[in-house]
Amino acid sequence: MSADASLAFRLVGGLGNQLFIYAAGVAVTRYNGYQLELDRSALDTAPARSFELDAFRHFGTVLPPKWRPNWLAKLRTIHSTADPTPIRNYDPGLWRALPGDAPFGYFQTWRYAETIRTDLQGQLSDLTHPSDWFRRESELLQSRGTVIGIHMRRGDYEISSVKAHHGLLREAYFRSALQLAMERVNSETVFLFSDDVRYAEHVGKSLSARCHVVRPTAESRPLESLLLMASTQSQILSNSSFSWWGSWISRCEGPRVAPFPWYPSAKYSDEDLIPTHWERHESLFQ
């Protein structure tokens, strides 16, 4: 294989989605002996989105802003026709991608990432510029002993059209899932993670546990909150890619509790998304 043979993966979404795409890119290019290229052009024009992979020492070459692939032509090995529909979950055809292809999708599955799990855990922990806030929160978390992490995804999930697709979990789901985790790890100490701090404070007051609401500062990158979540001994997930990664990279042995179903509609499957050893708990959608 030529030393300059490469695949370009287009990054979209927030940190969780970018990590799914990155993991698929690293796994597939390593398998084939290709170079990994990261196309951030969609992020540069998307409101409220940023390139997040520079928070750690990642593999791959970030393509210049004006780089654009011929998407329809380059999808030939991934789909039987030139269909620009993104790959949502696992597609075994991705392993057969040819040099110069530009795979397009979200790749939300454990199957690509699992082949490089140890390397990914090490990479994501190797922050380029850890903030003082992250150091303080890490020390606080370590001082609390056995901690349960809860991630509550809000933000754009509260928009009607987004809620219809993703679903917004009710407070009752987190209370019920917490009871399961508390019994397993024998702890009443909880760190609450959310993109809506006020909501986290509200929920924290109603939980039968000692709660600390994580409040990232402006200097902190999203990856730092994800690493804090991964440092807890048990994680309770929202139906969010951020939640998924905060649990998947964790080296702790406590239960990982994910909502079932992940989506409110039976149209979408989470068959390849949730590892079989994770706990599933009934989703209670609003």
Residue, then its C-alpha position, 0 to 999 in steps of 0.5 A: m500500500s502506498a504511504d500516501a494512501s488515505l481516507a478522509f472522514r468528515l466531522v459533524g456535531g459535538l464532541g460525542n459525534q466527533l469521537f464516533i467518527y474519529a474512532a471509525g476513522v482510526a480503526v478503519t485506516r489502521y486496518n487497511g494501512y491508510q493515512l487518516e484525514l479529518d475534514r472539519s469543514a462542516l464544523d467551520t460553518a455550523p453554528a454553535r459547533s467547534f472542532e473538539l479533537d484538538a483537546f487531546r493529542h489525536f492521530g490524523t491530519v486535519l485538512p485545510p479549510k477549503w478542502r472539499p471532497n467529491w462526496l457522490a463519487k467517493l461513496r462508491t465502496i460504502h454504498s451500492t449506489a452513489d447515495p449521500t445518506p450518512i451511515r448511522n451505525y455499523d456498516p461492515g462495508l466500511w472496512r473495505a473502503l478504498p484510498g481516496d474515499a470519503p466515508f460519510g456518517y455518524f458511525q454510532t457503534w462500539r464495533y469500530a472503537e472496540t478494536i482500538r479501545t486501549d489506545l483511545q482511552g490513552q489518547l483521550s486522557d492526554l489533554t493538550h492544555p488541561s485547565d485549572w478547573f479540571r485539575r480542581e474538579s479531578e481532585l475533588l472527585q478523587s477525594r469523594g471515594t466511590v462516586i456515581g456520575i449522572h449525565m442529563r442531556r437537555g439543550d437542543y433536546e428541548i426543541s420540539s423537532v429534536k425531542a420528537h427524534h431523540g426524546l427527552l428523558r424525564e427526571a423520574y428516569f434518573r431517580s430510578a436508575l440512580q437507585l439501581a446504581m446505588e445498590r450496586v456500588n454502595s454509594e450515595t455520592v453523585f456528580l451531576f453533569s448537564d448542559d443545563v446547570r439549573y436543571a441539574e441543580h433542580v434534580g440534585k435537590s430531589l435525589s436521595a444522595r449527596c450531589h455535586v453539580v459539575r459547573p465547567t468554566a469558560e476555559s474548560r473544553p467539553l472533553e474535560s467534563l467527559l473525562l470527569m464522568a469517566s472517572t466515576q465508578s458508575q455512570i447513568l447515561s442520557n440518550s446522548s453520544f456524550s453520555w456514551w463516551g463518558s461511560w465507554i472510556s471509563r476504566c471503572e468496574g461499576p454498572r453503566v446504566a443506559p436508557f432503553p430504548w435509546y430512541p422514542s421511535a422504533k424506526y431507529s435501532d440501538e442494536d450496535l450502539i450499546p455494548t451487551h454488558w451495559e445495564r439497560h433501564e426503562s426510558l421515561f420520555q417526556 
